[in-house]
Structures are given as C-alpha cells and as structure tokens.
Amino acid sequence: MEALVTVGGEPGNLRVLMFTFAMGSLIAVVRTNGGIRGFVDWLENREWVTTGRRAQVLAWIVGLVIFIESNITILVAGSVSRPLFDRFRVAREKLAYIIDSTSAPICILIPFNAWGAYVLGLLGGLGVENPVGVFVASVPVNFYALAAVVLAGITATTGLNLGPMADAEERASEGELHWDHASAMADPDEIAPAPPDGIPHRALNMLLPVIVMVVMMPVAMFITGDGSLAEGSGTTSVFWAVLAGLAAAWMLALGQRILSVETLSDSSLKGASGLTGMALVLLLALTLGDVTQQMGTGEYVAGVVSGALPLYLLLPMAFLASGGIAFAMGSSWGTFAIMLPVVVPIAGSLSVSLPPFVAAALAGGVFGDHCSPISDTTIISSMASASDHIEHVRTQLPYALTAGSVAALGFGILGAVL
C-alpha cells in the first residue's frame, strides 16, 4: 500500500495514468464529432477497396499508419474495415487477427508514442543511462513484434489461413458472419456509434487530431530535452501529444459549430471513464514493479541464473517468462513493469548488452498479450471487428504461436552470439 502511494504520486507514472484517461476522451470525441464515420465514408466513396484481399491489406496498412496508441489503432482499423470485410465475405475473425497484430506489435517498435513513452519511463526509473538509445537498439531484435507484423502482412496479401481460420473463411464465403454457437462481441453500431443527428461525417475530424498527436510527440521530446530528442521526457511528451490531439478535436467541433461545449464535455468524460479499468491495471502493475525492485528480485534472480543457466538460454527464457506473465495478467504494460526490473539487473551482472534483454521482455509481453483471452487489446479487437471473442482467440492462436516460435528461436540464436 505504501508503494501504491509512492508510485501513484510519481510524476511520470501520473502522466501515464492521465494519458490513459485523455486517450479515452479523444476516442470518444472523434466518434461524436463524426470523424470516424467520415473516414469510413471517405474510403468507401473512392472505391479503393474492390476485393476481399484489398480489404485485408487496408486493415493492415491502417494498423501500420496509426501507431500513436494501440486501442485507437484497433478501433479505427476495425471501424473502417469491418463493413468492407462483410461486403466481400471475409471472416470477421481474420479482421480481428489483422488489427490485433498491427496494434501492440507496431506500437512497441516505435519509441515516440504512448508505448515508447511508457517503456522509456520504466527504463529511466531503473537507472538506465540513455533509455532512448537502449529502446531504439532493442527494436531490431524485438523478434516477436517484427514476426507478428510480417506474418499479418503475408496473411493479408496472400490469404494465408492457419488452423481454424480456414474454417472461418469458408463459413464467411457462404455469407455467414458467425458460427451458430457464436455471437458478436459487440454491436457494430456501439463500436463507432453514429454521431448525433445533423452532425456531418467529415474525415478531417479524425485525421487532423491524429496528425497533431503524431507531430506533437517528437516536438515535445525536442522541447523537454532542451533541443535533444534523446534527452526528452517520454511520459511528458506523450501526455502533451494526446492533449494536443484532444484540443484539436475540440476546436474542430467548436469551429464547425457542430457540438456544444456541454456535449464535448460529456463525451470526453464518458470516454475517460471507459478506460478506468485499464488505468487501474496499470497503477497496480507499476506498484508491483516497484515492490519487486525494492525487494531486490532482479538482483536475486540474476545471482541465481548467472551460474545456473548458459547465456544462450537466458534470452529465450526471459521471452517465455514475460509471455507467461502477460498471458496470465492480460496486460503487456503490466508485464513490462514486472519484467524490466528483473532483466535489467541480469544484463548488468553478466556485463552483456542490455538491449537484447529489454527486447526479450517487451517481445514476451506482446506475445503473451496476443494469446491471452483477458487481454484488453484482444478484447477490443473482438469488439472492433464485431466477432465472437473466443473465436478470435482460437483463430489467432496458431498465428501467435508461429510468430512466438520464430521469436524464441531468434532469441536463442542471439543469446549464443552475445
């Protein structure tokens, strides 16, 4: 309980929690101001997507482009692509898999977004010198994230079906959205509800706030780092970025006179309250990480494994341990808060390069999160695609395990050459 008070009052952690609420507000506002519906209409009117394969590629590309935060990536990609998947008789489970595999895996590969800011904050709290440099160096060896994104791209472009996904695609080709025993995780109209009557559907109302966020992130890093991106505050920058995006969404709505201040306030508060559960999980995970650090768990584990395990097994073991924790918790961010205080001392005690160990912990967190039925990104992917949740988990698992096997092998090889 004392650690909870300490962690909750730490400025960097508080910014992460406030960012979570602000992101919920932003998602709600771009729904209410007609931005998401406008973007969907804009794509459909141009008829760029004329086949099921192009619909899959569109979902994959949207996941690559909107990398500021995983939940908004999933919601936008799902809202845009689901009508097209239904029209061309592509399984909603395939959509759920593609948007799930281009959310967290893409976000964890980019330092200047919400995920990067969170990891940089954790590394800075552990006393790591040059957290930005360590994070950037971990990206090329984050084997699970890279494998997941590439596999999703191959699936979208070739129609690759692994395991039960083939049955789902055959069912969808016959016009059946769900199995008889299954049902949609959420009503599609609840995922991206129609704006109030009379509100125009304008893609600009979604695109401009997202662009403002993306641009503001490096600008804020430059400002907080006194002219150096590498020295900037990740948590401060991402908080500024999402507030700038939210302000842009408000100004668009007020400038176009389509929403009142009262309506925008109500929408923002409802959106923020919708992410209360996620904020609580993050707070508890940060607290657990702090307690783990106070107890010296990382140093203890480092002392035990340094003489008991060969170096080439440490990286795959860190990857699998992180995956197991993420699967049980259903939270990548919570897993990072637990595993980074363990792997950083291990690398230090063995006098080996830190980035591979950071990559193993981050990759494992995303891997376990993908396999977990209680993960927030897995659940939101089911909601955004309007697919049955258990069917999403069941059809995604063969892809996740394939990418996970590639990652485990990659970490084993990397450990052997360190």
C-alpha positions as CSV (number, residue, x, y, z in Angstrom):
1,M,0.0,0.0,0.0
2,E,2.9,2.4,0.7
3,A,4.3,1.5,-2.7
4,L,1.0,2.3,-4.3
5,V,1.1,5.8,-2.7
6,T,4.7,6.3,-3.8
7,V,4.1,5.1,-7.4
8,G,0.8,7.0,-7.8
9,G,2.5,10.2,-6.8
10,E,5.5,9.8,-9.1
11,P,5.1,12.5,-11.9
12,G,6.0,10.1,-14.7
13,N,3.5,7.4,-13.6
14,L,0.8,10.0,-13.0
15,R,1.3,11.3,-16.6
16,V,0.9,7.8,-17.9
17,L,-2.4,7.3,-16.0
18,M,-3.7,10.7,-17.1
19,F,-2.7,9.9,-20.6
20,T,-4.9,6.8,-20.4
21,F,-7.9,8.9,-19.5
22,A,-7.2,11.5,-22.1
23,M,-6.9,8.9,-24.8
24,G,-10.3,7.6,-23.8
25,S,-11.7,11.1,-24.1
26,L,-10.1,11.5,-27.6
27,I,-11.5,8.3,-28.9
28,A,-15.0,9.3,-27.7
29,V,-14.8,12.8,-29.2
30,V,-13.7,11.7,-32.7
31,R,-16.6,9.3,-32.7
32,T,-19.1,12.0,-31.6
33,N,-17.8,14.7,-34.0
34,G,-18.4,12.4,-37.0
35,G,-14.6,11.8,-37.6
36,I,-14.6,8.0,-37.7
37,R,-17.7,7.7,-39.7
38,G,-16.4,10.4,-42.1
39,F,-13.2,8.5,-42.6
40,V,-15.1,5.3,-43.4
41,D,-17.4,7.1,-45.8
42,W,-14.4,8.7,-47.5
43,L,-12.7,5.4,-48.2
44,E,-15.9,3.8,-49.4
45,N,-16.8,6.6,-51.8
46,R,-13.5,6.4,-53.5
47,E,-13.9,2.6,-54.1
48,W,-10.2,1.9,-53.5
49,V,-11.2,-1.4,-51.9
50,T,-12.9,-3.6,-54.5
51,T,-11.9,-7.1,-53.3
52,G,-11.7,-9.0,-50.0
53,R,-7.9,-9.2,-50.4
54,R,-7.7,-5.4,-50.7
55,A,-9.9,-5.0,-47.6
56,Q,-7.4,-7.1,-45.7
57,V,-4.5,-5.1,-47.0
58,L,-6.3,-1.9,-46.0
59,A,-6.8,-3.1,-42.4
60,W,-3.1,-4.0,-42.3
61,I,-2.0,-0.6,-43.6
62,V,-4.2,1.4,-41.2
63,G,-2.7,-0.6,-38.4
64,L,0.8,0.4,-39.6
65,V,0.0,4.1,-40.1
66,I,-1.9,4.9,-36.9
67,F,0.7,3.9,-34.4
68,I,0.2,6.5,-31.6
69,E,-1.7,4.1,-29.3
70,S,-2.9,0.5,-29.7
71,N,-6.5,1.0,-28.7
72,I,-7.2,3.8,-31.1
73,T,-5.4,1.8,-33.8
74,I,-7.7,-1.1,-33.3
75,L,-10.9,1.0,-33.1
76,V,-10.1,3.0,-36.3
77,A,-8.9,0.0,-38.3
78,G,-11.9,-2.1,-37.2
79,S,-14.4,0.6,-37.8
80,V,-13.0,1.3,-41.3
81,S,-12.5,-2.2,-42.4
82,R,-15.4,-4.2,-40.9
83,P,-18.1,-3.1,-43.4
84,L,-15.7,-4.0,-46.3
85,F,-14.9,-7.4,-44.8
86,D,-18.6,-8.1,-44.6
87,R,-19.3,-6.9,-48.1
88,F,-16.6,-9.1,-49.6
89,R,-17.3,-12.1,-47.4
90,V,-14.0,-12.2,-45.4
91,A,-14.2,-13.6,-41.9
92,R,-14.5,-11.1,-39.1
93,E,-12.1,-13.4,-37.2
94,K,-9.5,-12.5,-39.9
95,L,-10.1,-8.8,-39.4
96,A,-9.7,-9.3,-35.6
97,Y,-6.4,-11.0,-36.1
98,I,-5.0,-8.4,-38.5
99,I,-5.9,-5.4,-36.4
100,D,-4.7,-7.2,-33.2
101,S,-1.4,-8.0,-34.9
102,T,-0.8,-4.4,-36.1
103,S,-1.6,-2.7,-32.9
104,A,0.7,-3.6,-30.0
105,P,3.5,-5.0,-32.3
106,I,3.7,-1.8,-34.2
107,C,3.4,0.4,-31.1
108,I,6.2,-1.4,-29.3
109,L,8.5,-0.8,-32.3
110,I,8.2,3.0,-32.2
111,P,9.8,5.0,-29.3
112,F,7.8,8.2,-29.9
113,N,4.3,7.1,-29.0
114,A,2.4,6.0,-25.9
115,W,4.1,2.6,-25.6
116,G,7.5,4.0,-26.2
117,A,6.9,6.7,-23.6
118,Y,5.8,4.2,-21.0
119,V,8.9,1.9,-21.6
120,L,11.2,4.9,-21.5
121,G,9.7,5.9,-18.2
122,L,10.3,2.4,-16.8
123,L,13.9,2.3,-18.0
124,G,14.6,5.7,-16.6
125,G,13.2,4.7,-13.3
126,L,15.6,1.7,-13.2
127,G,18.6,4.0,-13.6
128,V,19.3,3.0,-17.2
129,E,21.6,5.5,-18.9
130,N,20.3,6.8,-22.3
131,P,16.9,5.0,-22.2
132,V,16.1,6.2,-25.7
133,G,19.2,4.7,-27.1
134,V,18.6,1.4,-25.4
135,F,15.0,1.3,-26.6
136,V,16.0,2.1,-30.2
137,A,18.7,-0.6,-30.1
138,S,16.1,-3.2,-28.9
139,V,13.8,-2.6,-31.9
140,P,15.8,-4.6,-34.5
141,V,15.9,-7.6,-32.1
142,N,12.3,-7.5,-30.9
143,F,11.7,-10.7,-32.9
144,Y,8.1,-11.3,-31.9
145,A,6.8,-7.9,-32.8
146,L,8.6,-8.0,-36.2
147,A,7.4,-11.6,-36.9
148,A,3.8,-10.7,-35.9
149,V,3.7,-7.7,-38.2
150,V,5.3,-9.6,-41.2
151,L,3.1,-12.6,-40.7
152,A,0.0,-10.4,-40.6
153,G,1.1,-8.7,-43.8
154,I,1.7,-12.1,-45.5
155,T,-1.8,-13.2,-44.4
156,A,-3.4,-10.0,-45.7
157,T,-1.7,-10.2,-49.1
158,T,-1.8,-13.9,-49.7
159,G,-4.9,-15.0,-47.8
160,L,-2.9,-17.4,-45.6
161,N,-5.2,-19.4,-43.3
162,L,-3.7,-21.3,-40.4
163,G,-5.7,-23.8,-38.3
164,P,-9.3,-22.9,-37.6
165,M,-9.0,-19.7,-39.6
166,A,-9.6,-21.7,-42.8
167,D,-13.0,-22.9,-41.5
168,A,-13.9,-19.4,-40.5
169,E,-13.1,-18.1,-44.0
170,E,-15.1,-21.0,-45.6
171,R,-18.1,-20.1,-43.5
172,A,-17.7,-16.4,-44.3
173,S,-17.6,-17.1,-48.1
174,E,-21.1,-18.6,-47.7
175,G,-22.4,-15.4,-46.2
176,E,-22.4,-16.5,-42.6
177,L,-21.0,-13.9,-40.2
178,H,-20.8,-16.2,-37.2
179,W,-21.0,-19.9,-36.2
180,D,-24.3,-21.0,-34.8
181,H,-22.9,-21.2,-31.3
182,A,-21.1,-17.8,-31.6
183,S,-22.2,-14.2,-31.4
184,A,-20.6,-10.8,-31.9
185,M,-18.6,-9.4,-29.0
186,A,-20.4,-6.1,-29.5
187,D,-22.9,-4.5,-31.8
188,P,-21.1,-2.7,-34.6
189,D,-23.2,0.4,-34.0
190,E,-21.9,0.5,-30.5
191,I,-18.3,0.3,-31.5
192,A,-18.4,3.5,-33.6
193,P,-21.9,5.0,-32.8
194,A,-23.4,7.3,-35.2
195,P,-22.9,11.0,-34.3
196,P,-25.9,13.0,-33.1
197,D,-28.5,13.8,-35.8
198,G,-27.4,16.6,-38.0
199,I,-23.6,16.1,-37.4
200,P,-21.8,15.9,-40.7
201,H,-19.4,13.0,-41.3
202,R,-16.0,14.5,-42.1
203,A,-12.8,12.5,-42.2
204,L,-10.9,15.7,-41.3
205,N,-12.4,15.5,-37.8
206,M,-10.5,12.3,-37.2
207,L,-7.4,12.7,-39.3
208,L,-6.3,16.1,-38.0
209,P,-6.3,15.2,-34.3
210,V,-4.3,12.0,-35.1
211,I,-1.8,14.0,-37.2
212,V,-1.5,16.6,-34.4
213,M,-0.7,13.8,-32.0
214,V,1.9,12.2,-34.2
215,V,3.6,15.5,-35.0
216,M,3.4,16.8,-31.4
217,M,5.3,13.7,-30.0
218,P,8.7,14.4,-31.4
219,V,8.2,18.2,-31.0
220,A,7.5,17.6,-27.2
221,M,10.5,15.3,-27.0
222,F,12.7,18.1,-28.5
223,I,11.3,20.7,-26.1
224,T,11.5,18.6,-23.0
225,G,15.0,17.5,-24.0
226,D,16.2,21.1,-24.4
227,G,16.9,20.6,-28.1
228,S,17.7,16.9,-27.9
229,L,15.2,14.2,-28.8
230,A,17.3,11.6,-27.0
231,E,17.1,13.6,-23.7
232,G,13.4,14.3,-23.9
233,S,10.8,13.1,-21.4
234,G,8.8,10.3,-23.0
235,T,5.9,10.4,-20.5
236,T,5.6,14.2,-20.7
237,S,5.7,14.2,-24.5
238,V,3.1,11.6,-25.0
239,F,0.8,13.4,-22.4
240,W,1.3,16.6,-24.3
241,A,0.7,14.9,-27.6
242,V,-2.7,13.3,-26.7
243,L,-3.8,16.6,-25.0
244,A,-2.9,18.4,-28.2
245,G,-4.9,15.9,-30.3
246,L,-7.8,16.2,-27.9
247,A,-7.6,20.0,-28.1
248,A,-7.6,19.8,-31.9
249,A,-10.7,17.6,-31.9
250,W,-12.5,20.1,-29.6
251,M,-11.5,23.1,-31.7
252,L,-12.7,21.4,-34.9
253,A,-16.1,20.6,-33.4
254,L,-16.5,24.1,-31.9
255,G,-15.2,25.9,-35.0
256,Q,-17.6,24.0,-37.2
257,R,-20.4,24.7,-34.7
258,I,-21.4,21.0,-34.7
259,L,-21.1,20.3,-31.0
260,S,-21.5,22.4,-27.9
261,V,-19.1,22.6,-25.0
262,E,-21.5,20.6,-22.9
263,T,-21.8,17.8,-25.4
264,L,-18.0,17.7,-25.8
265,S,-17.5,17.6,-22.0
266,D,-20.0,14.8,-21.6
267,S,-18.4,12.8,-24.4
268,S,-14.9,13.4,-23.0
269,L,-15.9,12.3,-19.5
270,K,-17.6,9.2,-20.8
271,G,-14.6,8.2,-22.9
272,A,-12.3,8.7,-20.0
273,S,-14.4,6.6,-17.6
274,G,-14.4,3.8,-20.2
275,L,-10.7,3.3,-19.6
276,T,-10.8,3.4,-15.8
277,G,-10.2,-0.4,-15.7
278,M,-7.1,-0.1,-17.8
279,A,-5.8,2.8,-15.7
280,L,-6.3,0.7,-12.5
281,V,-4.4,-2.3,-14.0
282,L,-1.5,0.0,-15.0
283,L,-1.4,1.5,-11.5
284,L,-1.3,-1.9,-9.8
285,A,1.3,-3.2,-12.3
286,L,3.5,-0.2,-11.6
287,T,3.1,-0.8,-7.9
288,L,4.1,-4.5,-8.3
289,G,7.1,-3.5,-10.3
290,D,8.2,-1.0,-7.6
291,V,7.8,-3.7,-4.8
292,T,9.8,-6.1,-6.9
293,Q,12.5,-3.6,-7.3
294,Q,12.5,-2.8,-3.5
295,M,12.8,-6.5,-2.7
296,G,15.8,-6.9,-5.0
297,T,14.1,-9.6,-7.0
298,G,16.1,-8.7,-10.1
299,E,19.4,-8.9,-8.4
300,Y,18.4,-12.2,-6.7
301,V,17.3,-13.8,-10.0
302,A,20.4,-12.5,-11.7
303,G,22.6,-14.2,-9.0
304,V,20.7,-17.5,-9.3
305,V,20.6,-17.7,-13.1
306,S,24.1,-16.4,-13.8
307,G,25.7,-19.6,-12.7
308,A,22.8,-22.0,-13.4
309,L,21.9,-21.2,-17.0
310,P,24.0,-20.8,-20.1
311,L,23.8,-17.4,-21.7
312,Y,22.1,-18.7,-24.8
313,L,19.1,-19.8,-22.7
314,L,18.7,-16.6,-20.8
315,L,17.1,-14.6,-23.6
316,P,14.5,-17.2,-24.7
317,M,13.8,-17.9,-21.0
318,A,13.2,-14.1,-20.4
319,F,10.9,-14.1,-23.5
320,L,8.9,-17.1,-22.4
321,A,8.6,-15.9,-18.8
322,S,7.4,-12.5,-19.9
323,G,4.9,-14.2,-22.2
324,G,3.6,-16.4,-19.4
325,I,3.1,-13.3,-17.1
326,A,1.3,-11.4,-19.9
327,F,-0.9,-14.3,-20.7
328,A,-2.0,-14.6,-17.0
329,M,-2.3,-10.8,-16.5
330,G,-3.7,-9.9,-19.9
331,S,-1.6,-6.8,-19.9
332,S,1.6,-6.0,-21.8
333,W,2.2,-2.8,-19.9
334,G,1.8,-4.6,-16.6
335,T,4.2,-7.3,-17.7
336,F,6.8,-4.7,-18.7
337,A,6.6,-3.1,-15.3
338,I,7.3,-6.5,-13.7
339,M,9.9,-8.0,-16.1
340,L,12.1,-4.9,-16.8
341,P,13.2,-4.6,-13.2
342,V,14.3,-8.3,-13.4
343,V,16.1,-8.4,-16.8
344,V,18.0,-5.1,-16.4
345,P,20.0,-6.3,-13.4
346,I,20.6,-9.7,-15.1
347,A,22.2,-7.9,-18.0
348,G,24.2,-5.7,-15.7
349,S,25.5,-8.6,-13.6
350,L,26.6,-10.5,-16.6
351,S,28.2,-7.4,-18.3
352,V,26.4,-8.1,-21.5
353,S,24.5,-5.8,-23.9
354,L,21.2,-4.6,-22.3
355,P,19.0,-4.0,-25.5
356,P,18.5,-7.8,-26.2
357,F,17.2,-8.4,-22.7
358,V,14.9,-5.4,-23.0
359,A,13.7,-6.7,-26.3
360,A,13.1,-10.2,-24.9
361,A,10.9,-8.7,-22.1
362,L,9.0,-6.5,-24.4
363,A,8.5,-9.1,-27.1
364,G,7.3,-11.7,-24.5
365,G,4.8,-9.2,-23.1
366,V,3.3,-8.6,-26.5
367,F,3.3,-12.4,-27.3
368,G,1.5,-13.4,-24.1
369,D,-0.9,-10.5,-24.5
370,H,-1.8,-11.8,-28.0
371,C,-2.5,-15.3,-26.7
372,S,-4.5,-14.1,-23.7
373,P,-8.3,-14.1,-23.8
374,I,-8.4,-11.5,-21.0
375,S,-6.1,-9.0,-22.7
376,D,-7.5,-5.6,-23.3
377,T,-6.2,-5.4,-26.9
378,T,-7.6,-8.9,-27.6
379,I,-11.0,-7.9,-26.3
380,I,-11.1,-4.6,-28.1
381,S,-10.1,-6.4,-31.3
382,S,-13.1,-8.7,-30.9
383,M,-15.3,-5.7,-30.3
384,A,-14.0,-3.6,-33.1
385,S,-14.4,-6.4,-35.6
386,A,-17.8,-7.4,-34.1
387,S,-16.6,-11.0,-33.9
388,D,-17.1,-13.7,-31.3
389,H,-14.3,-13.2,-28.7
390,I,-13.5,-16.9,-28.1
391,E,-13.4,-17.5,-31.9
392,H,-11.0,-14.6,-32.2
393,V,-8.7,-16.1,-29.6
394,R,-9.0,-19.6,-31.1
395,T,-8.3,-18.4,-34.7
396,Q,-5.5,-16.1,-33.7
397,L,-3.6,-18.6,-31.6
398,P,-1.9,-20.5,-34.4
399,Y,-0.5,-17.2,-35.9
400,A,0.7,-16.0,-32.5
401,L,2.4,-19.4,-31.7
402,T,4.0,-19.3,-35.1
403,A,5.5,-15.9,-34.6
404,G,6.3,-16.8,-31.0
405,S,8.3,-19.9,-32.2
406,V,10.2,-17.7,-34.6
407,A,11.0,-15.2,-31.8
408,A,12.1,-17.9,-29.3
409,L,14.5,-19.3,-31.9
410,G,15.7,-15.8,-32.7
411,F,16.5,-15.1,-29.1
412,G,18.2,-18.4,-28.7
413,I,20.5,-17.6,-31.6
414,L,21.1,-14.1,-30.4
415,G,22.0,-15.4,-27.0
416,A,24.5,-17.8,-28.5
417,V,26.4,-15.0,-30.3
418,L,26.4,-12.5,-27.4
